[in-house]
Amino acid sequence: MSDKKLSTTYKLLRKMGFNYSEEEYGQVSIWRVVKQFFGNIRRKRLQNMMDWAILEPFNPRKLRPALLRKMGCKVGENVFVGDNVRIDLSHSDMITIDDHAHIASGVRLLCHQRNMSNYCVGDDYAKLGYIIKPIHLCKGSLVGMESFVMPGVTVGEGAIVGAGSLVTKDVPAWTVAMGRPAKVVKEIPHRKEK
């Protein structure tokens, strides 16, 4: 894309209120922004439906997983989704939730965040690019209430994330992790034969 066209796109998107970093303007067109905007409106309406109180008996295991699928997430069978769970609407197609996974109330699944790796004194935060990576909640895992799962994280099979955790790194299968940032505090034992 030419510098002149890049500059025009940059100025127009800024006037519209979009705050993409300058690095991203080579990848962003007005059409893409408009398409994403209306897609997000649709996904937000679906997300708001997840908390309809009148359907509460069906919400956690039927309605909410079905709505996550409609938003673009890959959701397995017998998934439990608590109330007030929020996903990254712009990147919902990057979220995979395997069979029998549990997501407790208030959890946030985020597939993008600002790239702070080269952020220095005097830099403009608004010009930083993004890290965009998928999230995978494996079979039988649990993410506890009010936890945040950040980009690129895999919560392994049978793993448990404690309530209020900030998960920035993978959680190995059959472990318990908790804290901010979440760290493995226990390995789940095998059942002893009698």
C-alpha positions as CSV (number, residue, x, y, z in Angstrom):
1,M,0.0,0.0,0.0
2,S,1.4,3.4,-0.9
3,D,2.3,5.9,1.8
4,K,-0.3,8.4,0.6
5,K,-3.1,5.7,0.7
6,L,-1.8,4.5,4.0
7,S,-1.9,8.0,5.4
8,T,-5.4,8.6,4.1
9,T,-6.7,5.3,5.6
10,Y,-5.0,6.1,8.8
11,K,-6.6,9.6,9.0
12,L,-10.0,8.4,8.1
13,L,-10.0,5.5,10.6
14,R,-8.8,7.9,13.3
15,K,-11.6,10.3,12.5
16,M,-14.1,7.4,12.7
17,G,-12.8,6.7,16.3
18,F,-10.7,3.6,15.5
19,N,-7.4,3.4,17.2
20,Y,-5.4,0.9,15.2
21,S,-1.6,1.1,15.5
22,E,0.2,2.5,12.5
23,E,1.8,-0.9,11.9
24,E,-1.6,-2.4,11.3
25,Y,-2.8,0.1,8.7
26,G,-1.2,-1.9,6.0
27,Q,-3.5,-4.7,6.9
28,V,-6.6,-2.8,7.6
29,S,-9.0,-1.4,5.0
30,I,-12.2,0.6,5.5
31,W,-14.2,-2.4,4.2
32,R,-12.6,-4.7,6.7
33,V,-13.3,-2.3,9.6
34,V,-16.9,-1.9,8.5
35,K,-17.4,-5.7,8.2
36,Q,-15.8,-6.3,11.6
37,F,-17.9,-3.5,13.1
38,F,-21.2,-5.1,12.0
39,G,-20.0,-8.6,12.8
40,N,-19.1,-7.4,16.3
41,I,-22.6,-5.9,16.7
42,R,-24.1,-9.3,15.8
43,R,-21.7,-11.2,18.2
44,K,-22.4,-8.7,21.0
45,R,-26.1,-9.3,20.7
46,L,-25.5,-13.1,20.9
47,Q,-23.3,-12.6,23.9
48,N,-26.0,-10.6,25.7
49,M,-28.4,-13.4,25.0
50,M,-26.1,-15.7,27.1
51,D,-27.4,-14.1,30.3
52,W,-31.2,-14.3,29.8
53,A,-32.5,-15.1,33.2
54,I,-35.8,-16.6,31.9
55,L,-33.8,-19.4,30.3
56,E,-31.5,-20.0,33.2
57,P,-32.2,-23.8,33.6
58,F,-31.0,-24.3,30.0
59,N,-28.3,-21.6,29.9
60,P,-25.1,-23.2,31.2
61,R,-25.1,-26.5,29.2
62,K,-27.4,-25.8,26.2
63,L,-27.9,-22.1,25.3
64,R,-24.6,-20.6,26.1
65,P,-22.4,-23.2,24.3
66,A,-24.8,-22.9,21.3
67,L,-24.4,-19.1,21.3
68,L,-20.6,-19.4,21.5
69,R,-20.8,-21.6,18.4
70,K,-22.9,-19.0,16.6
71,M,-20.3,-16.4,17.6
72,G,-17.6,-18.4,15.8
73,C,-16.0,-20.4,18.7
74,K,-15.3,-24.1,18.3
75,V,-17.2,-25.7,21.1
76,G,-17.4,-29.4,21.9
77,E,-20.1,-31.4,23.6
78,N,-21.3,-31.1,27.2
79,V,-19.5,-27.8,27.8
80,F,-20.6,-25.8,30.8
81,V,-20.6,-22.0,30.4
82,G,-21.4,-19.8,33.5
83,D,-23.1,-16.4,33.5
84,N,-21.3,-13.2,32.5
85,V,-18.6,-15.1,30.5
86,R,-17.1,-12.7,27.9
87,I,-15.1,-13.6,24.9
88,D,-12.9,-11.6,22.5
89,L,-15.6,-10.8,19.9
90,S,-13.2,-9.8,17.2
91,H,-11.3,-13.1,17.4
92,S,-14.0,-15.5,18.5
93,D,-13.0,-17.9,15.8
94,M,-9.7,-18.4,17.6
95,I,-11.3,-19.9,20.7
96,T,-11.5,-23.7,21.0
97,I,-13.4,-25.3,23.9
98,D,-13.2,-29.1,24.0
99,D,-15.8,-31.6,25.3
100,H,-16.7,-31.4,29.0
101,A,-14.8,-28.2,29.6
102,H,-16.2,-25.9,32.3
103,I,-16.0,-22.1,32.2
104,A,-17.2,-20.5,35.5
105,S,-19.0,-17.2,35.8
106,G,-17.3,-14.0,34.9
107,V,-14.4,-15.5,32.9
108,R,-12.8,-13.5,30.1
109,L,-11.2,-15.2,27.1
110,L,-8.9,-12.7,25.3
111,C,-7.2,-13.5,22.1
112,H,-5.5,-10.1,21.6
113,Q,-3.4,-7.7,23.7
114,R,-1.0,-4.9,23.1
115,N,2.5,-6.0,22.3
116,M,4.6,-4.4,25.1
117,S,7.9,-6.2,24.2
118,N,9.5,-3.1,22.6
119,Y,7.7,-0.4,24.7
120,C,10.1,2.2,26.0
121,V,10.0,5.5,27.8
122,G,8.7,8.2,25.4
123,D,6.8,5.7,23.1
124,D,3.2,6.2,22.2
125,Y,1.1,3.3,23.6
126,A,-1.6,3.9,21.0
127,K,1.0,3.0,18.3
128,L,1.9,-0.4,19.7
129,G,0.8,-3.4,17.6
130,Y,-1.1,-6.4,19.0
131,I,-0.3,-9.9,19.9
132,I,-3.1,-12.1,18.4
133,K,-3.1,-15.8,19.4
134,P,-5.7,-18.6,19.9
135,I,-7.0,-19.9,23.2
136,H,-7.6,-23.7,23.7
137,L,-9.5,-25.1,26.7
138,C,-8.9,-28.8,26.5
139,K,-11.2,-31.7,27.5
140,G,-12.5,-31.7,31.0
141,S,-10.6,-28.5,32.1
142,L,-12.1,-25.9,34.4
143,V,-11.5,-22.1,34.4
144,G,-12.6,-20.7,37.8
145,M,-14.8,-17.7,38.4
146,E,-13.6,-14.2,37.3
147,S,-10.4,-15.5,35.7
148,F,-8.7,-14.0,32.6
149,V,-7.3,-16.3,29.9
150,M,-4.8,-14.4,27.8
151,P,-3.7,-14.9,24.1
152,G,-1.9,-18.1,23.2
153,V,-2.9,-20.0,26.3
154,T,-3.8,-23.7,26.3
155,V,-5.4,-25.1,29.5
156,G,-4.6,-28.8,29.4
157,E,-6.9,-31.8,29.7
158,G,-8.4,-32.0,33.2
159,A,-6.5,-28.9,34.4
160,I,-8.1,-26.6,36.9
161,V,-7.6,-22.8,37.0
162,G,-8.4,-21.3,40.4
163,A,-10.9,-18.4,40.7
164,G,-9.6,-14.9,40.0
165,S,-6.5,-16.1,38.2
166,L,-4.7,-14.3,35.3
167,V,-3.6,-17.1,32.9
168,T,-0.7,-15.9,30.8
169,K,1.1,-19.2,30.1
170,D,-0.1,-22.8,29.3
171,V,-1.5,-24.8,32.1
172,P,-0.3,-28.5,31.8
173,A,-2.8,-31.3,31.8
174,W,-4.0,-32.6,35.2
175,T,-2.6,-29.7,37.3
176,V,-4.1,-27.0,39.4
177,A,-2.9,-23.4,38.6
178,M,-3.9,-20.2,40.4
179,G,-2.8,-16.7,41.0
180,R,-1.9,-13.5,39.1
181,P,-0.1,-14.6,37.1
182,A,-1.3,-18.2,37.4
183,K,1.3,-20.8,38.5
184,V,1.0,-24.5,38.9
185,V,0.5,-25.2,42.6
186,K,-0.5,-28.9,42.5
187,E,-0.4,-32.0,40.2
188,I,-3.7,-33.9,40.3
189,P,-2.9,-37.5,41.4
190,H,-4.0,-40.8,39.9
191,R,-6.7,-42.6,41.7
192,K,-5.2,-45.3,44.0
193,E,-6.4,-48.8,43.4
194,K,-8.0,-50.5,46.4
